[in-house]
Amino acid sequence: MEMFDCNSSNIARYGYDPKERIMGVEFRRGGLYHYKDVPQEVFNAFLEAPLKGSFHYQQIRGNYDWEKVS
């Protein structure tokens, strides 16, 4: 999955695999996480969110299964 830099105090990079519906989030404090079965619409809303860290905390974290990749 291609990862993109993020202008956020908490999130360093993010990406999305639409075929697998996996959203990748790499945090500035370390750790790359894959969130599973994230709908395209949710990722699109993330892209539009002015505060990516807040959106992740409110809409992604705790709502989707995840695995720590590194």
Backbone bond lengths (Angstrom), bond angles and torsions (degrees), N, CA, C in turn:
res aa  C-N    CA-C-N  psi(-1)  N-CA   C-N-CA  omega(-1)  CA-C   N-CA-C  phi
1 M - - - 1.447 - - 1.520 108.23 -
2 E 1.304 115.27 137.17 1.458 120.77 178.18 1.530 108.94 -77.17
3 M 1.325 115.31 134.09 1.464 120.79 -178.86 1.531 108.90 -109.98
4 F 1.331 115.43 144.34 1.456 122.72 -177.77 1.516 110.20 -121.28
5 D 1.321 116.70 141.63 1.462 120.96 176.71 1.513 110.10 -63.41
6 C 1.322 115.39 148.36 1.461 120.93 -177.40 1.525 109.29 -126.90
7 N 1.307 115.66 133.44 1.459 121.91 177.56 1.525 108.47 -88.50
8 S 1.319 115.95 75.11 1.462 122.79 -176.66 1.526 108.41 -141.28
9 S 1.303 116.40 148.84 1.464 119.43 178.29 1.526 111.44 -74.48
10 N 1.330 118.16 -17.61 1.455 122.27 -176.06 1.531 113.02 -111.32
11 I 1.314 117.31 -37.63 1.462 121.90 -175.32 1.528 109.46 -104.42
12 A 1.341 115.31 126.31 1.466 120.72 -179.71 1.529 111.33 -87.58
13 R 1.351 116.26 -43.90 1.458 120.77 -177.52 1.523 109.21 -148.93
14 Y 1.326 115.30 159.20 1.457 120.79 177.81 1.525 109.20 -147.78
15 G 1.324 116.48 161.79 1.455 121.91 176.97 1.513 110.09 -161.56
16 Y 1.324 115.36 172.46 1.465 120.02 -179.04 1.515 109.65 -150.94
17 D 1.321 116.05 135.92 1.459 123.36 174.31 1.523 106.91 -110.50
18 P 1.341 117.72 101.49 1.460 119.56 -175.22 1.527 113.74 -66.53
19 K 1.324 117.78 -30.15 1.466 120.34 179.30 1.529 110.78 -66.54
20 E 1.327 116.16 -44.17 1.465 121.48 -178.73 1.534 112.83 -91.27
21 R 1.337 116.10 -10.89 1.476 122.65 -177.78 1.535 111.10 58.43
22 I 1.333 115.27 43.55 1.467 121.82 178.95 1.518 108.82 -112.89
23 M 1.316 115.07 130.16 1.466 121.77 176.10 1.514 108.33 -106.50
24 G 1.323 115.97 126.58 1.453 121.10 177.28 1.516 110.50 -100.16
25 V 1.324 115.66 136.15 1.464 121.60 177.59 1.528 107.90 -135.25
26 E 1.333 115.47 122.95 1.459 121.40 175.68 1.518 108.06 -109.63
27 F 1.318 115.34 125.95 1.461 120.59 -176.02 1.521 111.69 -93.36
28 R 1.293 115.76 150.83 1.471 121.64 -179.53 1.532 111.30 -63.65
29 R 1.302 117.56 -31.90 1.468 120.89 179.62 1.516 112.02 -81.91
30 G 1.334 115.32 1.53 1.459 119.93 177.81 1.510 112.09 110.84
31 G 1.288 115.14 151.88 1.449 122.21 175.90 1.517 112.93 99.76
32 L 1.326 114.37 129.11 1.450 122.45 173.69 1.518 106.95 -110.36
33 Y 1.320 116.76 126.89 1.454 122.49 -177.88 1.519 109.96 -120.73
34 H 1.328 115.39 142.04 1.458 121.83 173.47 1.522 107.99 -110.03
35 Y 1.319 115.91 124.08 1.465 122.74 176.79 1.520 107.34 -100.59
36 K 1.329 115.88 128.70 1.458 121.82 -170.26 1.524 112.42 -95.84
37 D 1.327 114.87 146.78 1.463 124.01 174.46 1.532 113.00 59.98
38 V 1.329 115.17 39.45 1.469 121.30 177.65 1.534 108.03 -85.26
39 P 1.343 118.01 120.08 1.462 119.76 179.59 1.534 112.41 -64.36
40 Q 1.312 115.76 150.05 1.466 121.43 178.04 1.526 110.74 -54.72
41 E 1.333 117.21 -37.97 1.464 121.12 -178.19 1.533 111.65 -62.87
42 V 1.317 116.19 -36.46 1.469 120.45 179.20 1.527 109.30 -69.56
43 F 1.331 116.84 -42.78 1.460 119.06 177.70 1.522 110.41 -63.21
44 N 1.326 117.63 -41.25 1.463 120.80 177.91 1.531 110.93 -60.44
45 A 1.325 117.25 -40.06 1.470 120.99 177.45 1.524 110.16 -64.80
46 F 1.337 116.99 -37.95 1.467 121.22 175.44 1.525 110.24 -59.03
47 L 1.336 116.27 -45.07 1.467 120.68 179.96 1.522 111.55 -60.45
48 E 1.316 117.71 -35.38 1.462 122.68 -177.95 1.531 112.99 -82.87
49 A 1.315 116.71 -16.20 1.472 120.59 -175.44 1.528 110.94 -67.63
50 P 1.330 117.46 131.10 1.463 119.70 178.60 1.533 112.53 -68.91
51 L 1.331 116.72 -29.16 1.467 121.75 179.28 1.523 108.45 -118.65
52 K 1.310 116.05 93.89 1.463 121.71 -175.06 1.533 112.42 -62.28
53 G 1.324 116.49 -39.73 1.463 119.75 179.38 1.519 111.94 -63.70
54 S 1.312 116.94 -41.66 1.469 120.89 178.78 1.522 110.75 -66.68
55 F 1.325 116.80 -41.51 1.464 120.08 178.39 1.525 109.56 -61.54
56 H 1.323 116.77 -45.93 1.464 120.17 179.03 1.523 110.31 -57.79
57 Y 1.312 116.65 -46.45 1.467 121.03 -177.30 1.528 111.38 -63.58
58 Q 1.322 117.29 -40.18 1.464 121.47 -175.14 1.522 113.89 -86.13
59 Q 1.334 118.16 -33.14 1.460 120.44 -170.47 1.540 115.12 -113.44
60 I 1.313 117.47 -23.56 1.467 120.02 -175.70 1.526 111.21 -105.76
61 R 1.306 115.53 -58.29 1.470 121.08 -177.41 1.519 109.87 -58.93
62 G 1.306 116.29 128.62 1.452 121.41 178.48 1.519 114.07 85.42
63 N 1.323 118.01 -11.96 1.461 121.12 -179.56 1.523 113.41 -105.03
64 Y 1.325 116.91 -14.70 1.465 121.49 -178.21 1.518 109.87 -133.79
65 D 1.332 116.04 143.29 1.459 120.35 174.04 1.524 108.11 -63.25
66 W 1.320 115.86 149.68 1.453 120.31 -176.21 1.522 109.66 -144.12
67 E 1.318 113.68 164.58 1.466 120.89 171.30 1.522 107.68 -142.18
68 K 1.313 115.45 142.88 1.458 120.17 175.69 1.518 107.66 -84.23
69 V 1.343 115.43 122.99 1.455 120.66 -176.99 1.522 110.39 -89.80
70 S 1.338 116.83 -40.91 1.478 120.92 177.94 1.503 109.80 -155.70
